[in-house]
């Protein structure tokens, strides 16, 4: 069997690419659907789900490079003519499905890879290419957009595969021609090909379908961003020092990969006397909106009943006194998350210039102290340590403005 194509037959390389791609794509579809439906309530369940998703992603990267190689080979070869070119409607549909499949073979795996690179944590890719891509930042919005493109283009791919399969069966069992046989090993008998009329219409129609699909993905991603978990906004508080800006960030380790996130809504009432040189110098009460948490690809999981239980416990609080420490200051108080209250000493550095104060604090918490992830008692799936970084800028309230 010749390796290269002719005007009427596919060569061995094209046939190998065709069946290798088909095997990989069907495997990926099954893996993705099965992994998506698996529960993740326990260590074992989460490990199994993550393993299947890692396999899905790893094979997806392979499909991307196989698809590129297949397309490059195809454009360098003659394309055998259609055996039903004299049937305008059928040949149009065949060409349309052809271009939809070629587009999907690139868009589906590439969007999945971009979504993975934009997210933090969960189910690493096993290829030694790393988890990141050039020019792809860690971004929840980009993750949602890539995920929506991956989902919708995946459905276009499934639809195109079904049409391709039905068409092949029709050719084989109804038309009884060699359309299917000439993609199998060997030399299928092929008579004179009908006169083909070349048209750009199938390409234009495929582009229109892809534009509509990508537009739908953009709309879906915007809806997902709007649906990010957010409880009612916390009411503003007034105090001696008014927070102007700041972040409460956290970092966890899942399956050996760091996942970074932050709470987007929190308040702090601060009383602080910088003229007091010893002992207690003030107090602080901070309230954090738990539903405002974003934590990469595991945000939904983190807010669930086995972790922060955001629906039942929408806020966390820290209340304590501020005092001088051997190196800077510390807040000595109680941190309450869910129904657990734990004593906490929070060392921090403070810089005051005129009426503006900048504060930096880093602390490591143990998730087990607050009943977070009790269903995952081992660190190989979810580490016990949670690193918290607090940064804020506050200004002194002027007399008469409180």
SULJO-V93102 format. One record per backbone hydrogen bond with DSSP energy under -1.0 kcal/mol. CO is the residue of the C=O (numbers start at 1). NH is the residue of the N-H. E is the energy in kcal/mol with one decimal. If there is no record, write none. Layout:
# SULJO-V93102
co/nh/e
CO/NH/E
CO/NH/E
This chain:
# SULJO-V93102
co/nh/e
2/12/-2.6
3/13/-1.6
7/81/-2.1
9/6/-2.7
11/15/-2.2
12/16/-2.3
13/17/-2.6
14/18/-2.4
15/19/-2.4
16/20/-2.5
17/21/-2.5
18/22/-2.1
19/23/-2.3
20/24/-2.4
21/25/-2.9
22/26/-2.5
23/27/-2.1
24/28/-2.5
25/29/-2.5
26/30/-2.1
27/31/-2.7
28/32/-2.9
29/33/-2.4
30/34/-2.6
31/35/-2.8
32/36/-2.1
33/37/-1.2
42/46/-2.8
43/47/-2.6
44/48/-2.2
45/49/-2.4
46/50/-2.9
47/51/-2.3
48/52/-2.1
49/53/-2.3
50/54/-2.6
51/55/-2.3
52/56/-2.5
53/57/-2.8
54/58/-2.7
55/59/-2.6
56/60/-1.8
57/61/-2.0
58/62/-1.6
59/63/-2.7
60/64/-2.0
61/65/-1.7
62/66/-2.6
63/67/-3.2
64/68/-2.1
65/69/-2.4
66/70/-2.6
67/71/-2.7
68/72/-2.6
69/73/-2.3
70/74/-2.5
71/75/-2.4
74/77/-1.2
84/87/-2.2
87/91/-2.8
88/92/-2.4
89/93/-2.2
90/94/-2.4
91/95/-2.3
92/96/-2.5
93/97/-2.6
94/98/-2.1
95/99/-2.2
96/100/-2.3
97/101/-2.6
98/102/-2.1
99/103/-2.2
100/104/-2.5
101/105/-2.4
103/107/-3.0
104/108/-2.2
106/110/-1.9
107/111/-2.6
108/112/-1.8
109/113/-2.3
110/114/-2.6
111/115/-2.5
112/116/-2.0
113/117/-2.4
114/118/-2.2
115/119/-1.1
118/139/-1.4
120/297/-1.4
133/136/-1.7
139/143/-2.4
140/144/-2.5
141/145/-2.4
142/146/-3.0
143/147/-2.5
144/148/-2.4
145/149/-2.5
146/150/-2.7
147/151/-2.4
148/152/-2.7
149/153/-2.7
150/154/-1.6
151/155/-1.5
152/156/-2.0
153/157/-2.5
154/158/-2.3
155/159/-2.5
156/160/-2.7
157/161/-2.6
158/162/-2.3
159/163/-2.2
160/164/-2.7
161/165/-2.8
162/166/-2.7
163/167/-2.6
164/168/-2.2
165/169/-2.3
166/170/-2.3
167/171/-2.5
168/172/-2.0
169/173/-3.0
170/174/-2.0
170/175/-2.7
171/177/-2.2
178/182/-2.5
180/183/-1.7
181/184/-1.4
200/204/-2.4
201/205/-2.8
202/206/-2.4
203/207/-2.5
204/208/-2.3
205/209/-2.2
206/210/-2.6
207/211/-2.6
208/212/-2.4
209/213/-2.5
210/214/-2.7
211/215/-2.4
212/216/-2.2
213/217/-2.2
214/218/-2.3
215/219/-2.2
216/220/-2.5
217/221/-2.7
218/222/-2.2
219/223/-1.8
220/224/-2.1
221/225/-2.4
222/226/-2.0
223/227/-1.2
225/228/-1.3
240/397/-3.6
242/395/-2.4
245/393/-2.8
247/391/-2.3
248/263/-2.3
249/389/-2.6
250/261/-2.6
251/387/-2.2
252/259/-3.2
253/383/-2.8
254/257/-2.1
257/254/-2.8
259/252/-2.5
261/250/-2.1
262/294/-2.2
265/289/-2.5
267/287/-2.3
269/285/-1.9
270/241/-1.8
271/283/-1.9
273/276/-1.4
279/324/-1.9
281/273/-2.7
282/322/-3.1
283/271/-3.0
284/320/-2.3
285/269/-2.7
286/318/-2.3
287/267/-2.5
288/316/-2.0
289/292/-1.1
290/293/-2.0
292/264/-1.1
294/262/-2.0
295/298/-1.7
296/299/-1.1
298/302/-2.7
299/303/-1.8
301/304/-1.1
302/308/-2.6
303/310/-1.8
304/307/-1.7
304/309/-2.7
306/373/-2.5
309/313/-2.7
314/290/-2.4
316/288/-3.0
317/336/-3.2
318/286/-3.1
319/334/-2.2
320/284/-2.7
321/332/-2.8
322/281/-3.1
322/282/-1.3
323/330/-2.1
328/325/-2.5
329/348/-2.6
330/323/-2.4
331/346/-2.8
332/321/-2.2
333/344/-2.8
334/319/-1.8
335/342/-2.8
336/317/-1.9
337/340/-2.2
340/337/-2.2
342/335/-2.9
344/333/-2.5
346/331/-2.2
348/329/-2.1
349/360/-2.1
351/358/-3.0
353/356/-2.2
355/396/-2.6
356/353/-2.9
357/394/-2.6
358/351/-2.4
359/392/-2.0
360/349/-2.7
361/390/-3.2
363/388/-3.2
365/386/-2.7
366/369/-1.7
367/370/-1.2
367/372/-2.1
368/371/-1.3
373/376/-2.1
375/43/-1.1
378/382/-1.4
381/255/-1.1
384/367/-2.6
386/365/-2.8
387/251/-2.2
388/363/-2.4
389/249/-2.7
390/361/-2.4
391/247/-2.7
392/359/-2.7
393/244/-3.2
393/245/-1.4
394/357/-3.2
395/242/-3.1
398/401/-2.2
